[in-house]
Amino acid sequence: MKELVEVIAKALVKNPELVHVTSQTDNSVIVYEVRVAPDDMGKIIGKQGRIAKALRTVVKAAATRENKKVMVEII
């Protein structure tokens, strides 16, 4: 799942080498934190948050297949 988030995020930004994805488990929820370069923040969030919402939707759909609860945070 972490690899999925990382691949999608790297495809969206200008500086893919500066994309870092970390995961933490909070109760029964896995939280993925995506860190990107400050210049790429707008690209990963998108207009009115559309790209960020789409990223979260794809990850949640993949997590549902594995019966897991997932959150994606962009930092």
DOTIMI-926679 format. One record per atom (N, C-alpha, C): x, y, z. Coordinates in steps of 0.02 Angstrom, whole numbers, padded with zeros to 5 digits, always signed. Example, Ala and Ser with C-alpha at 12.3 -4.5 7.8 and 13.67 -1.06 7.14 Angstrom:
+00660-00284+00390 +00615-00225+00390 +00660-00165+00390 +00642-00112+00354 +00684-00053+00357 +00645+00002+00394 
END
This chain:
+00041-00059+00000 +00000+00000+00000 +00044+00063+00000 +00096+00062+00040 +00143+00119+00044 +00174+00132-00025 +00189+00078-00061 +00219+00084-00127 +00171+00117-00176 +00107+00101-00170 +00056+00131-00213 +00053+00206-00203 +00053+00228-00141 +00051+00300-00125 +00114+00333-00153 +00171+00301-00144 +00234+00330-00167 +00237+00336-00243 +00215+00285-00278 +00217+00286-00352 +00171+00340-00379 +00112+00347-00352 +00065+00398-00375 +00093+00468-00361 +00119+00478-00301 +00146+00544-00282 +00206+00562-00326 +00250+00515-00338 +00309+00529-00380 +00290+00546-00452 +00236+00517-00476 +00213+00531-00544 +00184+00601-00551 +00162+00630-00496 +00128+00695-00498 +00176+00755-00492 +00234+00746-00461 +00277+00803-00443 +00335+00812-00491 +00367+00871-00487 +00426+00886-00528 +00489+00855-00498 +00492+00850-00431 +00551+00824-00396 +00534+00757-00363 +00530+00702-00401 +00510+00638-00371 +00559+00612-00320 +00621+00634-00323 +00670+00610-00274 +00659+00639-00204 +00619+00691-00200 +00604+00723-00135 +00538+00699-00105 +00508+00649-00135 +00445+00621-00108 +00463+00568-00056 +00435+00576+00004 +00446+00527+00058 +00378+00508+00087 +00367+00443+00091 +00304+00418+00119 +00321+00377+00181 +00291+00394+00237 +00301+00356+00298 +00232+00331+00321 +00233+00278+00359 +00170+00250+00383 +00172+00243+00459 +00115+00255+00490 +00107+00247+00562 +00042+00211+00574 +00040+00171+00625 -00023+00138+00643 -00052+00171+00705 -00113+00195+00698 -00148+00228+00752 -00212+00190+00764 -00214+00153+00820 -00269+00107+00834 -00274+00056+00777 -00328+00055+00740 -00334+00007+00686 -00328+00040+00618 -00305+00103+00617 -00299+00142+00556 -00226+00151+00538 -00209+00139+00475 -00141+00151+00450 -00141+00221+00420 -00096+00263+00444 -00090+00332+00419 -00027+00338+00377 -00036+00358+00314 +00021+00369+00269 +00032+00444+00265 +00093+00466+00281 +00111+00536+00277 +00154+00546+00215 +00132+00590+00171 +00168+00605+00109 +00202+00672+00117 +00267+00672+00109 +00306+00735+00112 +00335+00748+00043 +00325+00809+00018 +00351+00829-00047 +00387+00895-00040 +00423+00915-00093 +00457+00980-00094 +00405+01035-00090 +00422+01092-00061 +00374+01148-00056 +00346+01170-00124 +00387+01167-00177 +00364+01187-00244 +00310+01139-00270 +00313+01077-00249 +00268+01026-00275 +00204+01019-00234 +00197+01057-00182 +00139+01051-00138 +00074+01064-00177 +00074+01113-00220 +00015+01129-00260 -00003+01074-00309 +00048+01041-00336 +00035+00987-00384 +00005+00926-00350 +00026+00911-00290 +00001+00851-00255 -00068+00864-00226 -00084+00927-00210 -00150+00943-00183 -00200+00956-00240 -00179+00992-00291 -00223+01006-00348 -00270+01063-00334 -00306+01082-00386 -00355+01137-00378 -00412+01114-00334 -00424+01152-00282 -00477+01138-00233 -00470+01069-00203 -00408+01043-00202 -00395+00979-00169 -00417+00918-00208 -00429+00925-00272 -00455+00870-00312 -00406+00812-00319 -00343+00827-00330 -00294+00774-00339 -00283+00737-00273 -00279+00775-00218 -00271+00743-00152 -00331+00698-00137 -00390+00721-00154 -00451+00681-00142 -00449+00617-00184 -00427+00623-00246 -00423+00565-00290 -00371+00515-00264 -00315+00540-00240 -00263+00497-00212 -00291+00459-00152 -00326+00494-00109 -00356+00461-00050 -00408+00409-00070 -00447+00424-00122 -00498+00377-00145 -00467+00313-00171 -00414+00319-00211 -00380+00260-00239 -00350+00218-00183 -00318+00250-00135 -00286+00212-00081 -00339+00179-00037 -00394+00213-00023 -00447+00183+00017 -00479+00124-00019 -00486+00129-00085 -00514+00074-00124 -00468+00013-00120 -00403+00024-00126 -00355-00031-00121 -00355-00061-00051 -00362-00018-00001 -00363-00042+00068 -00425-00082+00084 -00481-00064+00053 -00543-00099+00065 -00538-00172+00041 -00502-00182-00013 -00492-00250-00039 -00454-00293+00011 -00412-00261+00052 -00373-00298+00102 -00403-00292+00172 -00463-00266+00177 -00498-00256+00241 -00457-00216+00291 -00430-00160+00268 -00391-00115+00311 -00421-00045+00307 -00408-00006+00360 -00429+00064+00361 -00367+00107+00351 -00371+00155+00306 -00312+00194+00286 -00330+00268+00283 -00282+00310+00301 -00286+00382+00293 -00224+00406+00258 -00230+00456+00215 -00172+00486+00182 -00169+00559+00202 -00112+00580+00230 -00102+00649+00249 -00045+00678+00207 -00054+00737+00182 -00003+00771+00143 +00028+00824+00187 +00093+00818+00197 +00127+00863+00244 +00178+00905+00205 
END
